[in-house]
Amino acid sequence: MNSESNLKKEDLRNQNCNWLIVGLGNPGERYESTRHNLGFMVIDLLAGELNIPVKRNECNSLIGLANFDNQRVELAKPQTYINLSGDAIACLTKKENRSLNKIIVIVDDLALPFGSIRIRGKGSDGGHNGLKSIIGRTKTKDFIRLRIGIQPDHPISNTKKFVLENFSKKDSEKLKEVLERSADAIRCVIVEGIQKAMSQFNG
């Protein structure tokens, strides 16, 4: 089979793939409300709006399946802890009905002001251990990521401690709005495409 035929086969496969929306976070009650678990929080919000459970065990992840705008969408919460997220995603994307071309990874980002979001179709890990693990295990930087800012408005000496703390009272008051905007951005990627989403949400 020539390369052109292989390309057409891959294009067809991508068209038939489910969208896989992966929120990064750490499992367990200890981490439930921490800054590092924004990915989990967005997944939980989407699952509630779509009225689906995210509880099927697969590839050391919790998975939920829904139909959204005539497209099949899977929501995933890797249970590997953030630093090993790539193990779960490498396993998930080996399935026939999934592709890295139709995956959106949701992460927190210390480099962005709190509440701001950025959508990119590819890029480096930006110092995020979860993205670093995914890039290392999948051998590619070409996947969509939604970064949600958690940058503090004051200097911090211990970033690891900071990301594993709960949100401040001030930030908690804005958190629902941030999560809803993030969920809207994901819907826009799926329905209208990444270019439209970037134009609309990368403010």
C-alpha positions as CSV (number, residue, x, y, z in Angstrom):
1,M,0.0,0.0,0.0
2,N,1.5,3.4,-1.0
3,S,1.8,6.4,1.3
4,E,-1.2,8.2,-0.3
5,S,-3.4,5.2,0.6
6,N,-2.0,5.1,4.1
7,L,-2.8,8.8,4.5
8,K,-6.4,8.4,3.2
9,K,-6.9,5.5,5.6
10,E,-5.6,7.6,8.5
11,D,-7.8,10.5,7.5
12,L,-10.8,8.2,7.5
13,R,-9.9,6.8,10.9
14,N,-9.6,10.3,12.4
15,Q,-13.1,11.2,11.1
16,N,-14.5,8.1,12.8
17,C,-12.7,8.7,16.1
18,N,-14.4,9.9,19.3
19,W,-13.2,13.2,20.7
20,L,-11.3,12.4,23.9
21,I,-11.3,15.2,26.5
22,V,-8.7,14.5,29.2
23,G,-8.6,16.6,32.3
24,L,-5.3,16.2,34.3
25,G,-5.4,16.0,38.1
26,N,-4.4,13.9,41.1
27,P,-6.9,11.3,42.4
28,G,-8.1,11.3,46.0
29,E,-9.9,13.5,48.4
30,R,-6.7,15.2,49.5
31,Y,-6.2,16.8,46.1
32,E,-9.9,17.3,45.0
33,S,-10.0,21.1,45.4
34,T,-6.4,22.0,44.6
35,R,-5.2,24.2,41.8
36,H,-3.5,21.3,40.1
37,N,-6.9,19.6,39.7
38,L,-8.5,22.1,37.4
39,G,-8.5,19.5,34.6
40,F,-10.6,17.2,36.7
41,M,-12.9,20.1,37.7
42,V,-13.6,20.9,34.0
43,I,-14.4,17.2,33.3
44,D,-16.7,17.1,36.2
45,L,-18.5,20.2,35.0
46,L,-18.9,18.8,31.5
47,A,-20.1,15.4,32.8
48,G,-22.7,17.1,34.9
49,E,-24.0,19.2,32.0
50,L,-24.1,16.1,29.8
51,N,-25.6,14.0,32.5
52,I,-23.1,11.2,32.2
53,P,-21.1,9.3,34.8
54,V,-17.3,9.3,34.5
55,K,-16.6,6.0,36.2
56,R,-15.7,3.3,33.6
57,N,-12.2,2.0,34.3
58,E,-9.9,1.9,31.3
59,C,-6.1,2.4,31.0
60,N,-5.9,3.5,34.6
61,S,-8.4,6.3,33.9
62,L,-12.1,7.0,34.6
63,I,-14.1,7.3,31.4
64,G,-17.5,8.6,30.5
65,L,-19.1,8.5,27.0
66,A,-21.6,11.0,25.6
67,N,-23.1,12.3,22.4
68,F,-22.5,16.0,21.8
69,D,-23.7,17.9,18.8
70,N,-24.0,14.6,16.9
71,Q,-20.4,13.7,17.9
72,R,-19.3,11.0,20.3
73,V,-17.2,12.5,23.1
74,E,-15.3,10.7,25.8
75,L,-14.4,12.4,29.0
76,A,-11.4,11.0,30.9
77,K,-9.7,11.5,34.3
78,P,-6.4,9.7,34.4
79,Q,-5.8,8.2,37.9
80,T,-2.0,7.9,37.5
81,Y,-1.3,11.2,39.2
82,I,-0.3,14.1,37.1
83,N,3.4,13.3,36.6
84,L,2.5,10.0,35.0
85,S,-0.4,11.2,32.9
86,G,1.4,10.1,29.7
87,D,1.1,6.4,30.7
88,A,-2.7,6.7,30.7
89,I,-3.0,8.8,27.5
90,A,-0.6,6.6,25.6
91,C,-2.8,3.6,26.4
92,L,-6.0,5.4,25.7
93,T,-4.9,6.6,22.3
94,K,-3.9,3.2,21.1
95,K,-7.6,2.2,20.8
96,E,-9.0,2.0,17.2
97,N,-11.6,4.6,17.8
98,R,-9.2,7.2,19.2
99,S,-6.5,9.5,17.8
100,L,-4.2,12.1,19.2
101,N,-5.6,14.4,16.4
102,K,-8.9,14.5,18.3
103,I,-7.7,14.8,21.9
104,I,-8.0,17.9,24.1
105,V,-5.8,17.9,27.3
106,I,-6.9,20.3,30.1
107,V,-4.2,21.5,32.4
108,D,-3.4,24.3,35.0
109,D,-0.7,26.8,34.1
110,L,1.4,28.8,36.4
111,A,2.6,31.1,33.6
112,L,-0.9,32.5,32.9
113,P,-2.8,34.9,35.1
114,F,-5.5,33.3,37.2
115,G,-8.7,32.8,35.2
116,S,-7.2,33.3,31.7
117,I,-7.2,30.4,29.3
118,R,-5.2,29.5,26.2
119,I,-5.9,27.0,23.5
120,R,-3.1,25.6,21.3
121,G,-3.0,22.9,18.7
122,K,0.6,21.9,19.7
123,G,3.5,23.1,21.8
124,S,6.1,22.4,24.4
125,D,5.3,21.1,27.9
126,G,5.8,24.7,29.3
127,G,7.3,23.2,32.5
128,H,4.1,21.3,33.3
129,N,5.0,17.7,34.4
130,G,1.7,16.3,33.0
131,L,2.3,17.6,29.5
132,K,6.0,16.5,29.8
133,S,4.8,13.0,30.6
134,I,2.3,13.0,27.7
135,I,4.9,14.3,25.2
136,G,7.4,11.7,26.4
137,R,5.1,8.7,26.1
138,T,3.3,9.7,22.9
139,K,6.5,11.0,21.2
140,T,4.6,14.1,19.8
141,K,3.8,17.7,20.8
142,D,1.0,17.8,18.3
143,F,-2.1,17.6,20.4
144,I,-4.6,20.2,21.5
145,R,-4.2,21.6,25.0
146,L,-6.4,23.9,27.0
147,R,-4.3,25.7,29.6
148,I,-6.0,27.5,32.5
149,G,-4.1,30.1,34.4
150,I,-3.4,29.8,38.1
151,Q,-0.6,32.4,38.4
152,P,-0.6,34.1,41.8
153,D,-0.7,37.9,42.2
154,H,2.3,37.7,44.6
155,P,5.7,36.0,44.5
156,I,5.9,32.4,45.7
157,S,8.9,30.5,46.8
158,N,7.5,27.0,46.5
159,T,5.6,26.3,43.3
160,K,5.0,22.6,44.1
161,K,3.4,23.5,47.4
162,F,1.3,26.3,45.7
163,V,-0.2,24.1,43.0
164,L,-1.2,21.5,45.6
165,E,-3.0,24.0,47.8
166,N,-6.7,24.9,47.6
167,F,-7.7,28.1,45.9
168,S,-7.7,31.3,47.9
169,K,-11.1,32.7,48.9
170,K,-10.7,35.5,46.3
171,D,-10.0,33.0,43.5
172,S,-12.7,30.6,44.7
173,E,-15.3,33.2,44.1
174,K,-14.3,33.4,40.4
175,L,-13.7,29.6,39.9
176,K,-17.1,28.7,38.6
177,E,-16.9,31.3,35.9
178,V,-13.4,30.1,34.9
179,L,-14.6,26.5,34.7
180,E,-17.7,27.4,32.6
181,R,-15.6,29.5,30.2
182,S,-13.2,26.5,29.8
183,A,-16.1,24.2,29.1
184,D,-17.4,26.6,26.5
185,A,-14.0,26.7,24.8
186,I,-13.9,22.9,24.6
187,R,-17.4,22.8,23.0
188,C,-16.2,25.5,20.5
189,V,-13.2,23.3,19.5
190,I,-15.4,20.3,18.9
191,V,-18.2,22.1,17.1
192,E,-16.5,25.0,15.3
193,G,-12.9,24.0,15.2
194,I,-9.7,25.0,16.9
195,Q,-9.1,28.2,14.9
196,K,-12.5,29.6,15.9
197,A,-11.9,28.6,19.5
198,M,-8.5,30.2,19.6
199,S,-9.9,33.4,18.2
200,Q,-12.8,33.5,20.6
201,F,-11.2,32.4,23.8
202,N,-7.4,33.3,23.7
203,G,-8.0,36.8,25.1
